[in-house]
Each structure stands twice: as C-alpha cells, then as structure tokens.
Amino acid sequence: MVAIVFLGFLSIAAPLPALSLYVHDTLGFSGFVVGWVIGVQSFVTIVSRHRGGTLADRRGPRTAVLIGLPLASLSGIFYLASALLPGTPVARLAVLLVGRLLLGFAESLFITGTMSWGIARIGAQRTGKVMSWQGIAMYAALGAGGLLGLFVHHVYGFTGVALLTIVTPLLAFAVAVGVPAVEAMGGDRVPFHRVLRLIWQPGLVLLLATVPFAGMAAFLPLDYAAKGWAGAGTAIAFFGAAYILVRLIGSNWTDRFGAGRVVAISLCVETAGQFLLLAASGVAVANLGAALTGLGFSLIFPAMGVAATKRVPAGQRGRAVGNFIAFLDVALGLTGPVVGLVTGAFGYPSAFFVGCLAAVASMALLPLVGRGTTELPD
C-alpha cells in the first residue's frame, strides 16, 4: 500500500516545480496563469473525492486504484503532447490543462482507494496506522518528487517530466495488480451532504491544523530571505524529519490512546512551533519552531481520519475517507492566497501568526469531534 501511494503520488509531486517553468518560461504565460494551471488539479480532486469514495465502496477499493493509476499515467501523455505537438502556446496550454484535469480525478481514485484498501486489509481498528504510513508515503513523494522533477527537467526538459509522469503510476499499477482484492462493502448511494454531516467536525479540525504547515511551506523561505538568514531549506528539512519521526514511532498512538488526546497534544506542540517562528530573532530558534510544527502536525491527519471513519458504516468508508481528505485539499489550496494577502499587509512573519490562530481555533473545535453524530442521518 505504501509503495502504491508513493509511486502514484510521484506523478503529482514531480511535475509541480517543472510545470511553473514550462508554463511561464516555455509557453510565455503569466504567474497568474501558472497558479491556475497548478491549482486546477486540486480543484478537480476536491470535487471528485466523494465520487472516488463511492466507487471504492460499491466496486471495491482495488478497482478504484486500478482505474485511477492508468488515468494518472494518461495525464502524462497529455503533458507529453503539450511538449511535443506543434501549435500555438494557447493550444499547448489547453492540452496541458486536459492532463491536469485527468490527474485531479485520478488522485481521488487511487489515494482514496488505497486508504480504504489498507483499512480493509488490516482491520478498521488499525485505521490510524494505515493513515500514518500512507501519509508518510505522500509526504515522502512530495519531498522527493520536487527534487526529482527539477533534475529531470534540467536534463531532459518538460518532455522528460512528462515521461516520468507516465511511468511512475504504471509502476504503482504493477504493484497493485499483485495485491489481493478485498470485498466491496457496497452501501446505498449516499449524497455528498449526508456524509459531510457526519465528518465535518474532524474535517474542520484537520483543515485548520493544516494552515500552519501550508503557510510555513509557502512563506518561510521568503521570511528567511527578508531577514537576511540563510538555511531556509534546513528549516524545512527539520520540519520533514520531525514529521516523519513522529509518524514512524507513533503510528499506533491514535489506536492506543484515542484521537482526541493525540490531537490535543499535537495542536499544543504545533502552536508552540508557530509561535517560535513568529518570535524568532535567529535561525536556531526558527529551526526549532519548524521542527515543533512538524512534530505537532504529524499525527493530526491520521487521528482525525480515525474519528471520521468511525462515524460511518463500513459500506460508506470510502466516501468518508474521500470527503475527509478533501478538507486537506481545501486547506492546501486556500492557505497560500489568503495568507499571501495577510503577509502583503503585515510582512512575512504574520504567516506564523495566522498559523497560531488557526491551530488555536482547531483546538477550540476539538470537543465537537467527540459530540458528533455517528450514524447516517435521515
């Protein structure tokens, strides 16, 4: 399951830095267009999560994965066509956008399907462990994929990046074919809003807790540069190392100690990390703040994922997983533009003030998770 997520998610992560270079430098479009090209995939992923989860429930999570991974590879073919076919920049951009739309739907299928598949294989009582390890795979792909994509783009151009996007989902597909299927849980067709009523509390806690991470990823390098500090990459590395360390040693903490307790402690640590970044007068303190942010953020996704999946019958698990992950997508998509407006008015450190406020708000909403409904409403 981890290999499937890692290899599949490389098709999302590896092209990201190269896309901006291709759209801006090669095709000649503005930064505004670059933002839309990158963001359209996340938008499609958000709106299709529920359908991806429905397919996993009704036809089995393995089926969703085996459909999603070839779609991700097909998106790379459209990237390749955009790079190689003659035509105007507008026509090549249109072809590229088709690939981005396909990738958005593909992610909904293979990420949601793989998580549901993993939970079904080792048992719902180990949901936290499944989400922890698959979360490690996603963030490892994000970290390694960006570097790999830039290297391939430097050596082979965007054509090489397109080929990489074609190949990595096929490798994941080869792994998935060898993994036994689990029984489809079925379940009645359930509208999006009914599932959302079950999981919005843990989803909103996740959304707010993701703001510190998303804001730090976008604005920490700019904050370091504005202060004349070197080593922003080191701070990001501290965050990543702390994040993965907690996932490795604490993947079963949610299942052992309960989601509420784990998230409450995690949010306190995350808030402390954001405060250190806000108040830092030197690189050492800022690096410590980045590490604490990673320590705190690490287990919130799997812990709240456990809370979300416990609220639905087994036959609705895929839909619950898909809609829950959509809260993460929304946070990652909106934090940059919103926090960008704040930093434009108050400077880059204000990104960490927003992170503090979001973490505290998440903590305030945490009691709602324990009082939420646990069965499908009429």
KEKE-3310 file (N, C-alpha, C; in steps of 0.2 Angstrom, whole numbers, plus 5000, padded with zeros to 4 digits):
npx = (5004:5010:5020:5012:5005:5016:5023:5012:5009:5020:5018:5010:5018:5031:5030:5026:5036:5042:5031:5028:5039:5038:5026:5027:5041:5043:5030:5026:5017:5008:5012:5000:4992:5000:4997:4984:4985:4992:4983:4971:4971:4970:4957:4949:4951:4946:4932:4929:4932:4921:4915:4925:4926:4914:4914:4925:4918:4907:4912:4923:4939:4951:4948:4945:4958:4965:4959:4962:4976:4980:4974:4981:4993:4989:4987:5000:5003:4996:5003:5015:5011:5008:5021:5027:5019:5016:5010:5000:5005:4993:4985:4994:4994:4980:4980:4988:4981:4970:4977:4980:4967:4963:4972:4968:4956:4961:4969:4959:4954:4964:4971:4961:4956:4967:4969:4956:4957:4969:4964:4954:4961:4969:4961:4948:4951:4964:4965:4972:4985:4986:4983:4994:5005:5003:5002:5015:5020:5014:5020:5033:5034:5031:5042:5053:5049:5048:5062:5066:5059:5063:5077:5075:5069:5079:5089:5082:5072:5054:5048:5055:5050:5036:5037:5041:5030:5021:5027:5028:5015:5012:5021:5017:5004:5008:5012:5000:4992:4997:4992:4980:4962:4949:4933:4920:4911:4899:4885:4872:4868:4874:4871:4882:4881:4876:4885:4895:4889:4892:4906:4911:4916:4928:4935:4935:4943:4955:4957:4960:4971:4980:4984:4995:5006:5004:5005:5018:5026:5025:5029:5040:5053:5053:5052:5064:5073:5070:5074:5087:5093:5101:5098:5085:5080:5086:5078:5065:5069:5071:5058:5052:5059:5056:5042:5041:5048:5039:5028:5034:5037:5025:5014:5004:4999:4986:4977:4979:4978:4968:4960:4956:4964:4977:4977:4974:4986:4995:4991:4994:5008:5011:5006:5015:5026:5023:5023:5036:5042:5036:5041:5055:5072:5083:5091:5092:5082:5071:5072:5070:5057:5051:5054:5046:5033:5032:5032:5020:5010:5011:5003:4990:4982:4980:4974:4962:4957:4954:4944:4934:4931:4926:4913:4904:4896:4903:4901:4901:4914:4924:4918:4918:4932:4936:4930:4934:4948:4947:4946:4959:4964:4957:4962:4976:4974:4969:4976:4988:4984:4976:4984:4994:4988:4988:5002:5006:5001:5006:5018:5030:5032:5019:5012:5015:5008:4995:4995:4997:4984:4975:4979:4975:4961:4958:4960:4950:4939:4940:4933:4920:4921:4920:4907:4900:4888:4886:4880:4872:4862:4844)
npy = (4994:5006:5008:5009:5021:5030:5029:5032:5045:5052:5055:5066:5075:5076:5084:5097:5108:5109:5112:5125:5132:5127:5132:5146:5150:5143:5142:5155:5162:5171:5173:5172:5164:5152:5149:5145:5134:5125:5125:5120:5106:5102:5107:5099:5087:5090:5091:5079:5069:5063:5055:5047:5040:5034:5025:5016:5010:5004:4996:4991:4994:4991:4991:5005:5010:5003:5009:5022:5024:5021:5032:5043:5040:5042:5056:5061:5058:5068:5079:5076:5077:5091:5096:5091:5092:5103:5120:5134:5143:5144:5133:5123:5125:5122:5108:5104:5107:5098:5086:5090:5090:5077:5071:5076:5069:5056:5056:5057:5044:5034:5038:5038:5026:5017:5020:5015:5002:4998:4999:4990:4978:4977:4979:4989:4993:4997:5009:5021:5018:5014:5026:5034:5028:5028:5042:5046:5041:5049:5062:5059:5057:5070:5077:5071:5070:5084:5087:5077:5080:5093:5090:5081:5089:5099:5091:5084:5092:5097:5087:5075:5076:5074:5060:5054:5056:5048:5035:5032:5030:5018:5009:5009:5003:4991:4985:4986:4977:4965:4964:4956:4958:4965:4962:4971:4983:4988:4996:5009:5022:5037:5054:5068:5078:5071:5063:5072:5079:5070:5070:5083:5089:5083:5085:5099:5102:5096:5104:5117:5114:5111:5123:5130:5122:5123:5137:5139:5132:5139:5152:5153:5152:5165:5173:5170:5175:5189:5193:5191:5179:5163:5146:5142:5130:5121:5122:5118:5105:5101:5102:5091:5080:5079:5077:5065:5057:5056:5050:5038:5032:5034:5029:5020:5027:5034:5023:5017:5027:5035:5047:5060:5064:5063:5072:5084:5086:5087:5098:5108:5107:5111:5124:5130:5128:5137:5149:5151:5152:5164:5173:5172:5177:5173:5161:5148:5147:5148:5137:5127:5130:5127:5113:5109:5112:5102:5091:5093:5093:5081:5069:5073:5072:5057:5054:5062:5056:5043:5047:5052:5040:5032:5036:5032:5018:5003:5001:5014:5019:5022:5034:5042:5043:5049:5061:5067:5068:5078:5090:5092:5095:5107:5116:5116:5122:5135:5141:5148:5159:5166:5169:5175:5187:5193:5193:5202:5214:5214:5209:5195:5187:5187:5177:5166:5170:5169:5155:5152:5156:5148:5135:5136:5139:5127:5119:5123:5119:5105:5098:5097:5086:5074:5075:5073:5066:5049:5041:5038:5052:5054)
npz = (5000:5004:4994:4983:4985:4986:4974:4965:4969:4966:4952:4954:4962:4956:4944:4948:4951:4939:4930:4933:4927:4914:4910:4912:4907:4895:4888:4890:4898:4911:4929:4935:4927:4928:4942:4941:4932:4940:4951:4947:4946:4960:4963:4955:4961:4974:4971:4966:4976:4983:4974:4970:4982:4983:4972:4977:4988:4982:4971:4976:4984:4977:4964:4961:4963:4952:4942:4944:4943:4930:4924:4929:4923:4910:4910:4910:4897:4890:4895:4888:4875:4875:4876:4864:4852:4838:4838:4844:4859:4867:4862:4866:4880:4882:4880:4890:4901:4900:4904:4917:4923:4921:4930:4942:4945:4944:4956:4966:4965:4966:4978:4988:4986:4989:5003:5009:5005:5012:5025:5025:5023:5035:5045:5053:5066:5066:5059:5061:5060:5046:5040:5045:5039:5026:5024:5027:5015:5006:5009:5008:4994:4990:4995:4989:4976:4970:4970:4961:4950:4946:4943:4932:4923:4921:4915:4904:4900:4899:4892:4897:4910:4908:4903:4915:4922:4916:4918:4932:4938:4932:4937:4950:4947:4943:4955:4962:4955:4960:4973:4983:4981:4991:4999:4991:5001:4997:5001:5002:4989:4993:4996:4994:5004:5015:5020:5023:5034:5044:5045:5046:5058:5062:5050:5049:5060:5055:5043:5049:5056:5047:5041:5047:5043:5028:5027:5032:5023:5011:5014:5023:5017:5011:5022:5028:5019:5018:5031:5029:5032:5030:5025:5024:5018:5027:5038:5033:5031:5044:5049:5040:5045:5058:5057:5050:5059:5070:5064:5062:5074:5081:5075:5079:5090:5090:5089:5101:5111:5108:5098:5101:5112:5107:5097:5104:5111:5100:5094:5103:5103:5090:5089:5098:5090:5079:5086:5090:5077:5074:5083:5082:5084:5078:5068:5074:5083:5075:5067:5077:5079:5067:5067:5078:5073:5064:5072:5079:5069:5063:5067:5066:5055:5053:5065:5066:5055:5059:5068:5059:5051:5060:5061:5052:5043:5038:5024:5019:5020:5011:5005:5016:5019:5007:5007:5019:5016:5007:5015:5018:5006:5003:5013:5009:4996:4999:5008:5004:4995:5004:5016:5009:5006:5019:5023:5013:5019:5032:5033:5031:5044:5049:5043:5052:5063:5059:5057:5071:5076:5068:5073:5086:5085:5079:5090:5099:5092:5094:5104:5098:5090:5098:5101:5090:5077:5074:5065:5050:5045:5043)
capx = (5000:5014:5023:5007:5004:5022:5024:5007:5009:5026:5015:5008:5023:5037:5029:5024:5040:5043:5025:5028:5044:5036:5020:5030:5046:5042:5024:5026:5011:5010:5012:4993:4990:5004:4994:4978:4987:4994:4978:4965:4971:4967:4950:4945:4952:4941:4925:4928:4933:4915:4913:4930:4925:4908:4917:4928:4913:4902:4915:4929:4944:4956:4945:4946:4965:4967:4956:4965:4983:4981:4972:4986:4998:4986:4988:5007:5003:4994:5009:5020:5008:5009:5028:5030:5015:5017:5004:5001:5005:4986:4983:4998:4991:4974:4981:4991:4975:4967:4981:4979:4960:4963:4976:4964:4951:4965:4971:4954:4953:4970:4973:4955:4955:4972:4967:4951:4960:4973:4960:4950:4966:4972:4956:4947:4954:4971:4965:4977:4992:4986:4984:5000:5010:5001:5003:5022:5022:5013:5024:5040:5034:5031:5048:5057:5046:5050:5069:5067:5056:5068:5083:5073:5068:5085:5092:5078:5066:5047:5047:5057:5045:5030:5038:5041:5023:5018:5030:5028:5009:5012:5025:5012:4999:5011:5012:4993:4989:4999:4989:4973:4956:4945:4926:4917:4907:4893:4882:4867:4870:4873:4873:4888:4880:4874:4892:4898:4886:4895:4913:4913:4919:4935:4937:4937:4949:4961:4958:4963:4978:4984:4985:5002:5010:5004:5008:5026:5029:5024:5031:5046:5059:5053:5053:5071:5076:5068:5078:5094:5095:5102:5096:5078:5080:5087:5072:5060:5072:5069:5050:5051:5062:5051:5036:5042:5050:5033:5024:5037:5037:5019:5009:4999:4996:4979:4973:4981:4977:4962:4961:4956:4970:4983:4976:4975:4993:4998:4990:4998:5015:5011:5005:5022:5031:5022:5025:5043:5044:5034:5045:5062:5076:5089:5090:5092:5075:5066:5073:5066:5050:5049:5053:5040:5027:5032:5031:5013:5006:5012:4998:4983:4978:4978:4970:4956:4954:4951:4937:4929:4929:4922:4906:4901:4896:4909:4899:4902:4920:4927:4916:4921:4939:4937:4927:4939:4954:4945:4947:4966:4965:4955:4967:4982:4973:4967:4980:4993:4981:4973:4989:4998:4985:4990:5009:5007:4999:5009:5025:5030:5031:5012:5010:5015:5003:4989:4996:4995:4977:4972:4980:4971:4954:4957:4959:4943:4934:4941:4927:4914:4923:4918:4900:4897:4884:4889:4876:4869:4856:4839)
capy = (5000:5012:5008:5011:5028:5034:5029:5035:5052:5055:5058:5073:5079:5078:5089:5103:5114:5110:5115:5133:5134:5126:5137:5153:5151:5140:5144:5163:5164:5175:5169:5171:5158:5147:5147:5142:5128:5121:5124:5116:5099:5102:5109:5093:5082:5091:5090:5072:5065:5059:5050:5042:5036:5030:5019:5012:5007:5000:4991:4988:4999:4989:4993:5012:5011:5001:5014:5029:5024:5022:5039:5047:5039:5046:5063:5062:5058:5074:5083:5075:5080:5098:5097:5089:5094:5110:5123:5140:5142:5143:5127:5118:5126:5118:5101:5103:5108:5092:5082:5092:5088:5070:5069:5078:5064:5050:5056:5055:5037:5030:5039:5036:5018:5014:5020:5011:4995:4996:4998:4984:4973:4975:4980:4996:4995:5000:5014:5026:5015:5014:5033:5036:5025:5031:5049:5046:5040:5055:5067:5057:5058:5077:5080:5068:5072:5090:5087:5073:5083:5098:5087:5078:5095:5102:5087:5082:5097:5095:5080:5070:5076:5070:5053:5052:5056:5042:5029:5031:5027:5012:5005:5008:4999:4984:4983:4985:4971:4959:4964:4953:4962:4964:4963:4978:4984:4990:5003:5013:5028:5042:5061:5071:5082:5067:5060:5078:5080:5065:5070:5089:5091:5081:5088:5106:5102:5095:5110:5122:5112:5111:5130:5131:5119:5126:5144:5139:5129:5144:5159:5153:5154:5172:5176:5170:5180:5196:5194:5190:5172:5158:5140:5140:5123:5117:5123:5114:5098:5100:5100:5085:5075:5078:5075:5058:5053:5055:5045:5031:5030:5035:5027:5017:5030:5035:5017:5015:5032:5039:5053:5067:5065:5064:5079:5090:5087:5088:5105:5112:5107:5114:5131:5132:5129:5143:5155:5152:5155:5171:5177:5170:5183:5170:5155:5142:5147:5147:5130:5124:5131:5122:5106:5108:5112:5096:5086:5094:5092:5074:5064:5076:5068:5050:5054:5064:5051:5038:5049:5052:5034:5028:5039:5029:5011:5000:5002:5021:5021:5025:5040:5046:5044:5054:5068:5069:5071:5085:5096:5094:5098:5114:5119:5117:5126:5141:5145:5152:5165:5170:5171:5180:5194:5195:5195:5208:5220:5215:5206:5188:5184:5187:5170:5162:5172:5166:5148:5151:5157:5143:5130:5138:5138:5120:5116:5125:5115:5098:5095:5095:5079:5069:5075:5072:5061:5043:5036:5042:5055:5053)
capz = (5000:5004:4988:4978:4986:4985:4966:4962:4971:4962:4946:4956:4965:4952:4939:4951:4950:4932:4927:4933:4922:4907:4908:4912:4903:4888:4884:4890:4901:4917:4935:4937:4923:4931:4948:4939:4930:4946:4956:4944:4948:4967:4962:4952:4966:4979:4969:4964:4981:4985:4968:4971:4988:4981:4968:4981:4992:4978:4967:4979:4983:4972:4957:4961:4962:4946:4937:4945:4941:4922:4922:4931:4918:4904:4911:4907:4889:4888:4896:4883:4869:4875:4875:4858:4847:4836:4839:4847:4866:4869:4861:4870:4886:4883:4880:4896:4906:4900:4908:4924:4925:4922:4936:4948:4946:4946:4963:4970:4964:4969:4985:4992:4986:4993:5010:5010:5004:5018:5031:5024:5024:5041:5050:5055:5072:5064:5054:5062:5057:5039:5038:5046:5035:5019:5025:5026:5008:5002:5010:5005:4987:4989:4995:4984:4969:4968:4968:4955:4944:4944:4940:4926:4919:4919:4910:4898:4898:4901:4889:4902:4916:4905:4903:4922:4925:4913:4921:4939:4940:4929:4942:4955:4945:4943:4962:4964:4952:4964:4979:4983:4982:4997:4997:4991:5006:4995:5004:4997:4986:4999:4994:4997:5010:5021:5023:5025:5040:5048:5046:5046:5063:5062:5044:5050:5064:5050:5039:5052:5059:5041:5039:5049:5038:5022:5027:5033:5017:5006:5016:5027:5013:5010:5028:5029:5014:5020:5037:5028:5035:5026:5028:5024:5017:5033:5042:5030:5032:5051:5049:5037:5049:5064:5054:5048:5065:5074:5061:5062:5081:5084:5070:5083:5096:5089:5090:5108:5116:5106:5093:5105:5117:5102:5093:5108:5112:5094:5092:5108:5100:5083:5091:5101:5084:5075:5090:5089:5071:5074:5088:5082:5082:5075:5064:5078:5086:5069:5065:5082:5078:5061:5070:5083:5069:5061:5077:5081:5063:5060:5068:5066:5049:5054:5071:5064:5050:5063:5071:5053:5048:5065:5061:5046:5042:5034:5017:5017:5022:5005:5004:5022:5018:5001:5009:5024:5013:5004:5019:5017:4999:5003:5016:5005:4991:5000:5013:5001:4993:5010:5020:5005:5007:5026:5023:5010:5023:5038:5032:5031:5050:5050:5041:5058:5067:5056:5059:5078:5077:5066:5077:5092:5083:5078:5097:5101:5089:5095:5108:5094:5087:5102:5101:5083:5076:5072:5061:5044:5046:5038)
cpx = (5004:5018:5018:5006:5010:5023:5019:5007:5015:5023:5012:5013:5029:5036:5028:5029:5042:5037:5026:5034:5042:5031:5023:5035:5046:5036:5023:5020:5013:5010:5004:4990:4994:5000:4988:4980:4988:4988:4972:4965:4968:4960:4946:4946:4947:4934:4924:4930:4927:4914:4919:4929:4919:4910:4920:4923:4909:4906:4922:4935:4950:4954:4946:4954:4967:4964:4960:4972:4984:4979:4977:4992:4995:4987:4995:5007:5001:4999:5014:5017:5009:5016:5030:5026:5016:5010:5006:5002:4998:4984:4987:4996:4985:4975:4984:4986:4971:4970:4980:4972:4960:4967:4972:4959:4955:4967:4965:4953:4958:4971:4967:4955:4961:4971:4962:4953:4964:4969:4956:4955:4968:4967:4955:4950:4961:4971:4970:4984:4992:4987:4990:5005:5009:5002:5011:5024:5020:5018:5031:5040:5034:5038:5053:5055:5048:5057:5070:5064:5060:5074:5081:5072:5074:5089:5089:5073:5059:5045:5049:5052:5038:5031:5038:5034:5019:5020:5028:5021:5009:5016:5020:5006:5002:5011:5005:4990:4991:4996:4982:4968:4953:4938:4924:4911:4900:4890:4877:4870:4868:4875:4879:4886:4878:4880:4895:4896:4889:4902:4915:4917:4927:4939:4939:4943:4956:4962:4962:4970:4983:4987:4993:5007:5010:5007:5016:5029:5030:5029:5038:5052:5059:5054:5061:5075:5076:5073:5086:5097:5096:5099:5089:5076:5081:5081:5066:5063:5070:5062:5049:5053:5058:5045:5036:5044:5044:5029:5027:5036:5030:5013:5003:4996:4989:4975:4974:4978:4971:4964:4961:4962:4976:4983:4977:4982:4997:4997:4993:5005:5016:5010:5012:5027:5030:5024:5032:5045:5042:5039:5053:5066:5083:5087:5089:5085:5070:5067:5069:5059:5047:5049:5047:5033:5027:5030:5023:5009:5006:5006:4991:4979:4976:4973:4963:4953:4951:4944:4932:4927:4925:4914:4902:4901:4901:4907:4900:4909:4924:4925:4918:4928:4940:4935:4932:4945:4953:4946:4954:4967:4963:4960:4973:4981:4971:4972:4985:4990:4979:4979:4994:4995:4988:4997:5010:5006:5004:5016:5025:5029:5023:5009:5010:5010:4996:4989:4994:4987:4973:4973:4975:4963:4953:4956:4953:4938:4934:4935:4921:4915:4920:4910:4896:4892:4888:4885:4873:4863:4851:4838)
cpy = (5006:5013:5011:5019:5032:5034:5033:5043:5055:5058:5065:5078:5081:5083:5096:5109:5115:5113:5122:5135:5133:5131:5144:5154:5149:5142:5152:5165:5167:5170:5168:5164:5151:5144:5143:5135:5123:5119:5120:5109:5098:5103:5103:5088:5083:5089:5083:5067:5060:5054:5045:5037:5031:5024:5014:5007:5002:4995:4988:4993:4997:4991:5001:5013:5009:5005:5020:5029:5025:5029:5044:5046:5043:5053:5065:5062:5065:5080:5082:5078:5088:5100:5096:5092:5101:5113:5130:5139:5141:5136:5122:5119:5122:5111:5099:5103:5101:5087:5084:5090:5081:5068:5071:5072:5057:5050:5054:5047:5033:5031:5037:5029:5015:5014:5016:5004:4993:4995:4992:4978:4971:4977:4987:4998:4998:5005:5019:5024:5016:5021:5036:5034:5028:5038:5050:5045:5046:5061:5066:5059:5066:5080:5077:5070:5078:5090:5083:5077:5089:5095:5084:5084:5098:5098:5086:5087:5094:5089:5075:5070:5073:5063:5050:5051:5050:5035:5027:5028:5020:5007:5004:5003:4992:4981:4982:4979:4965:4959:4961:4959:4961:4965:4970:4978:4986:4997:5006:5019:5033:5049:5063:5074:5078:5064:5066:5080:5075:5067:5078:5092:5089:5084:5095:5106:5101:5101:5115:5120:5112:5118:5132:5128:5122:5133:5144:5137:5135:5151:5159:5155:5162:5176:5176:5175:5187:5197:5193:5184:5167:5151:5139:5133:5118:5117:5118:5106:5096:5098:5093:5079:5074:5075:5067:5054:5051:5050:5038:5028:5030:5033:5023:5020:5032:5029:5016:5020:5036:5045:5059:5069:5067:5070:5084:5091:5089:5096:5110:5113:5111:5122:5134:5133:5135:5149:5156:5155:5163:5176:5177:5177:5180:5163:5149:5142:5145:5140:5126:5124:5127:5115:5104:5108:5105:5090:5087:5092:5085:5069:5067:5072:5061:5050:5056:5059:5045:5040:5050:5045:5030:5031:5036:5022:5009:5001:5009:5023:5024:5032:5045:5048:5050:5061:5071:5072:5077:5091:5097:5097:5106:5118:5121:5122:5134:5145:5150:5159:5169:5173:5176:5187:5197:5197:5201:5214:5220:5211:5198:5184:5183:5180:5165:5164:5169:5158:5147:5151:5151:5137:5130:5137:5131:5116:5117:5121:5107:5095:5093:5088:5074:5069:5075:5066:5055:5038:5041:5045:5053:5058)
cpz = (5000:4998:4983:4979:4984:4977:4963:4963:4968:4955:4948:4958:4960:4947:4942:4949:4943:4928:4927:4928:4915:4905:4907:4907:4896:4884:4885:4893:4908:4923:4937:4933:4926:4938:4946:4936:4935:4950:4953:4945:4955:4967:4960:4958:4972:4977:4967:4970:4983:4980:4969:4976:4986:4977:4972:4985:4988:4974:4970:4978:4978:4965:4956:4960:4955:4940:4937:4942:4934:4920:4924:4925:4911:4904:4909:4900:4887:4889:4890:4876:4869:4874:4868:4852:4845:4837:4843:4855:4869:4868:4865:4877:4887:4884:4887:4902:4906:4904:4915:4927:4926:4929:4942:4950:4948:4953:4967:4970:4968:4976:4990:4992:4990:5001:5012:5010:5010:5024:5031:5025:5031:5047:5052:5061:5072:5059:5055:5059:5050:5037:5039:5041:5028:5019:5024:5018:5004:5003:5008:4998:4986:4990:4990:4977:4966:4966:4961:4949:4941:4940:4933:4921:4917:4914:4903:4896:4901:4898:4894:4908:4914:4905:4910:4924:4922:4916:4928:4941:4937:4934:4948:4953:4945:4950:4964:4961:4956:4971:4979:4984:4989:4995:4997:4997:5004:4998:4999:4995:4991:4996:4998:5004:5016:5024:5026:5032:5046:5050:5046:5052:5063:5055:5045:5055:5060:5046:5043:5055:5053:5039:5041:5045:5031:5022:5028:5026:5011:5008:5021:5023:5012:5016:5030:5025:5016:5026:5035:5031:5030:5029:5029:5023:5023:5038:5040:5031:5040:5052:5046:5042:5055:5062:5054:5055:5069:5071:5062:5069:5084:5080:5074:5089:5096:5091:5098:5113:5115:5102:5097:5109:5112:5099:5098:5110:5106:5093:5097:5105:5094:5085:5094:5095:5080:5079:5090:5083:5071:5078:5087:5080:5079:5072:5068:5081:5081:5067:5070:5081:5072:5063:5074:5078:5066:5066:5079:5075:5061:5061:5068:5060:5051:5060:5069:5058:5053:5066:5065:5051:5053:5065:5056:5046:5038:5026:5015:5019:5017:5004:5010:5021:5012:5003:5014:5021:5009:5008:5019:5011:4999:5007:5012:4999:4993:5005:5010:4999:4999:5014:5016:5006:5014:5026:5019:5014:5029:5038:5033:5038:5052:5048:5047:5063:5065:5058:5067:5079:5074:5070:5084:5091:5082:5085:5100:5098:5091:5099:5104:5091:5091:5103:5095:5082:5073:5068:5055:5046:5041:5033)
residu = (MET:VAL:ALA:ILE:VAL:PHE:LEU:GLY:PHE:LEU:SER:ILE:ALA:ALA:PRO:LEU:PRO:ALA:LEU:SER:LEU:TYR:VAL:HIS:ASP:THR:LEU:GLY:PHE:SER:GLY:PHE:VAL:VAL:GLY:TRP:VAL:ILE:GLY:VAL:GLN:SER:PHE:VAL:THR:ILE:VAL:SER:ARG:HIS:ARG:GLY:GLY:THR:LEU:ALA:ASP:ARG:ARG:GLY:PRO:ARG:THR:ALA:VAL:LEU:ILE:GLY:LEU:PRO:LEU:ALA:SER:LEU:SER:GLY:ILE:PHE:TYR:LEU:ALA:SER:ALA:LEU:LEU:PRO:GLY:THR:PRO:VAL:ALA:ARG:LEU:ALA:VAL:LEU:LEU:VAL:GLY:ARG:LEU:LEU:LEU:GLY:PHE:ALA:GLU:SER:LEU:PHE:ILE:THR:GLY:THR:MET:SER:TRP:GLY:ILE:ALA:ARG:ILE:GLY:ALA:GLN:ARG:THR:GLY:LYS:VAL:MET:SER:TRP:GLN:GLY:ILE:ALA:MET:TYR:ALA:ALA:LEU:GLY:ALA:GLY:GLY:LEU:LEU:GLY:LEU:PHE:VAL:HIS:HIS:VAL:TYR:GLY:PHE:THR:GLY:VAL:ALA:LEU:LEU:THR:ILE:VAL:THR:PRO:LEU:LEU:ALA:PHE:ALA:VAL:ALA:VAL:GLY:VAL:PRO:ALA:VAL:GLU:ALA:MET:GLY:GLY:ASP:ARG:VAL:PRO:PHE:HIS:ARG:VAL:LEU:ARG:LEU:ILE:TRP:GLN:PRO:GLY:LEU:VAL:LEU:LEU:LEU:ALA:THR:VAL:PRO:PHE:ALA:GLY:MET:ALA:ALA:PHE:LEU:PRO:LEU:ASP:TYR:ALA:ALA:LYS:GLY:TRP:ALA:GLY:ALA:GLY:THR:ALA:ILE:ALA:PHE:PHE:GLY:ALA:ALA:TYR:ILE:LEU:VAL:ARG:LEU:ILE:GLY:SER:ASN:TRP:THR:ASP:ARG:PHE:GLY:ALA:GLY:ARG:VAL:VAL:ALA:ILE:SER:LEU:CYS:VAL:GLU:THR:ALA:GLY:GLN:PHE:LEU:LEU:LEU:ALA:ALA:SER:GLY:VAL:ALA:VAL:ALA:ASN:LEU:GLY:ALA:ALA:LEU:THR:GLY:LEU:GLY:PHE:SER:LEU:ILE:PHE:PRO:ALA:MET:GLY:VAL:ALA:ALA:THR:LYS:ARG:VAL:PRO:ALA:GLY:GLN:ARG:GLY:ARG:ALA:VAL:GLY:ASN:PHE:ILE:ALA:PHE:LEU:ASP:VAL:ALA:LEU:GLY:LEU:THR:GLY:PRO:VAL:VAL:GLY:LEU:VAL:THR:GLY:ALA:PHE:GLY:TYR:PRO:SER:ALA:PHE:PHE:VAL:GLY:CYS:LEU:ALA:ALA:VAL:ALA:SER:MET:ALA:LEU:LEU:PRO:LEU:VAL:GLY:ARG:GLY:THR:THR:GLU:LEU:PRO:ASP)
# end
